Structure formats: C-alpha cells, structure tokens
Amino acid sequence: RPKVMLSIGNKPILQYVLEALAANGVRRVILVVGYRKEQVQDYFGSGEALGLDIRYVEQRRQLGTAHALMQARELASDVFLVISGDNIVNASTVAPLTSLTSHAILVRAQEDISKYGVVTVRRGLVSRIVEKPGGDGSNLVNTGVYVFTKKVFDLIGEDVDLPPVLTRMVNEGIPVKVCETDDMWLDAVYPWDLLRLNALVLSSLSSKTGGHVEHGASIKGPVEIGEGSIIRSGSYLVGPVVIGKNCEVGPHACVFPSTSIGDNVVLSAFCCLKNSVVGNNVQVGPSSCMEDSVLTGGSRLSGHFQAHSGETMVYIEGEQHRVTMGAVVGELCQFDAGVVVNPGVMVGNRCRVAGLKLLRQNIPDGGMVV
C-alpha cells in the first residue's frame, strides 16, 4: 500500500497531515497521487469530512519530489505550501509557514541525519543542502515542507527532486528562508519505525468509550474504544490503547500499552497484545500472543500464534540493523494453529502458513509454508 496510507494510531499517516492543514485554516489541497492512488482517493474523497477541498493530480511515474510538484503546476496558487504526505505532523509544526509569502523551508534538529538532507543555515537563509551526509556538520534536516511561489516551476528544469532545485536557487541568489521547528515531525523509514511512531502518537491519547465494556473487564489508563466494539468480561486493557469500530476483544484477553487495533478486529479469548499495530478486518485466534509486532489488514491467525519480541539483526537493501522487535505480517495472510514467528521476521502479503511451523526467515509475497 502507499506509505501515506500506513496506519499509525488507527489513522493513515496522510490524515495527520491533512488535519494539521485544516487546523491552520488551509482549505484548498492538491494531492499528487501515483502508486495505488485509488486507496488515497477512496479514503479521503473530496475532503469534505476534514473540512477541505481536495483535488487530485496523478504522477504516472514516481520519479521524484520535483517531478511530483510539476504535475500540480496548473492548479497551484501564486504562493503555496508543499508538504510531504508520509510524515506525521501536527498543526503547530506547519503553522509558522502558513503566513509566509516567499520561498522558505522547514527544518528540524535530528540525532540521526544519515537518511536525510542536511541544511546549512547562514543568516537565517539556506546556504547549502547535502543529501545523506556521512560526516559532522549541521544537524538540521530537511522536513520536506516548503513555501514556494510559482517561480519555482521555471527553476525545476530537468531536475526530478527538489533539493537540487533549492541548491540552484541558492546559487542564483534567490533567498530561501529557514524556519526551524521542534514540534511533531515523525518519519517512518523502516518497518520498526511504525511501532515507535505509534507509541509517540498514542502518548497523547485520552479515554473515550463508544462501545460496550462488560462487567468484569478491567481498563486502566487512556483507552479509546470505537463505536460498536465490545470488551468481554475478564479482559484487561492498559492504555494508551486505541480500539477501532465493531471489534470484539476477549473474553480474558490482555492488551498492553502502545497498541492500536483497527476496525472489525476479533481478538479471541486469552490473547495478549503488547506495543503492536493491528490493521482492519483481522481475526486473531485464542491464546495468541504478539509483542512489538505489526499485523496489517485482512489476515487470519488461528489459535496459539506467537510473535514474541527479541533483539535481532535485520537486513534491508544491503544494510544491517540491530533492533528489538517482533514480527511484521502483510495483508491477507492465513496462519494455521500453533505458528511461531521469530523476532525480526517479515511475512509478505497473501501468505499461507501451515500449522505448527516455526518461521525463522522472511517470507515473500504469496509465499506458502507447508
């Protein structure tokens, strides 16, 4: 699915961006869509539910950020805000930019700058941008939030990404103001980042009960329960936890802090979830346990499924990362009873796993373990 539609705290990442814009009085939004664009369009529609007027333009080939911006050229105002849809922000993050009328960039101090463009500032203006630096220097990273005038379209030329365009602007003496923020700006680079972001978002959760809690269930801390959901007797919930609509939890299930459960989820008797993200339309069989794990939509887990957390080495695109996590399971998977998944194992979409199997390595999309 598009990264912008990954769920954090039971909301797509893009929804946080749109809500931040609406809170700042922005009403007209152009969304540049491409990969699986229908997921974005079907979910947000015209934007009316968020108080926005959303229009869509398509980037047929995802070549880069400058190329994406060019697709919106005909619809852009004389001065406009550009913001990435795959970073979680809040209203105060983008507020300093909404009143500007000239070129500007939003930066934020980061400890790990290796995956970002680093901005060097001189007298409040951009003097240089270095992509993914390896040495010491500025710790201010490019957040992908900008203010531009229509002049930027004439400067893009053959570039497909925005940082080289900004470098050209600096070299030609066009001032680009630097605005620094220490408000929320959260980026998911790796799968385990979803757990970190989910915990951070849920840290500000407040209790809300739209469903029914049976007698004998125990709830501590901030827990949000969606409409039509039921928490069965003997279940134990410790917030922050968010549970979507039309879910059934228990009886005698345990849900521990920093866990998000989507809509139409069945969490059967004696299940235990801790610091995990569960998508929509998931069924988890009895006596299953998940820690520090991500389980995306539409999957079916038979009883005694186990995904415990542990320190492990994960390899992604030739890089190795030592992390503490459980499992990541894609959409529409089917696990028979008694499956155990080792820490750090990633299971693709539409996989089928026979009962009583131990998964020690990643399973590709459509994989079968028999």
Secondary structure, 3 states (H helix, E strand, C coil): CCHHHCEECCEEHHHHHHHHHHHCCCCEEEEEECCCHHHHHHHHCCCHHHCCEEEEEECCCCCCHHHHHHCCHHHCCCEEEEECCCEEECHHHHHHHCCCCCCEEEEEECCCCCCCEEEEEECCEEEEEEECCCCCCCCEEEEEEEEEECHHHHHHCCCCCHHHHHHHHHHCCCCCEEEECCCCEEECCCCCHHHHHHHHHHCCCCCEECCEECCCCEEECCEEECCCCEECCCCEEECCEEECCCCEECCCCEECCCEEECCCCEECCCCEEECCEECCCCEECCCCEEECCEECCCCEECCCCEECCEEEEEEECCEEEEEEECCEECCCCEECCCCEECCCCEECCCCEECCCCEECCCECCCCEEC
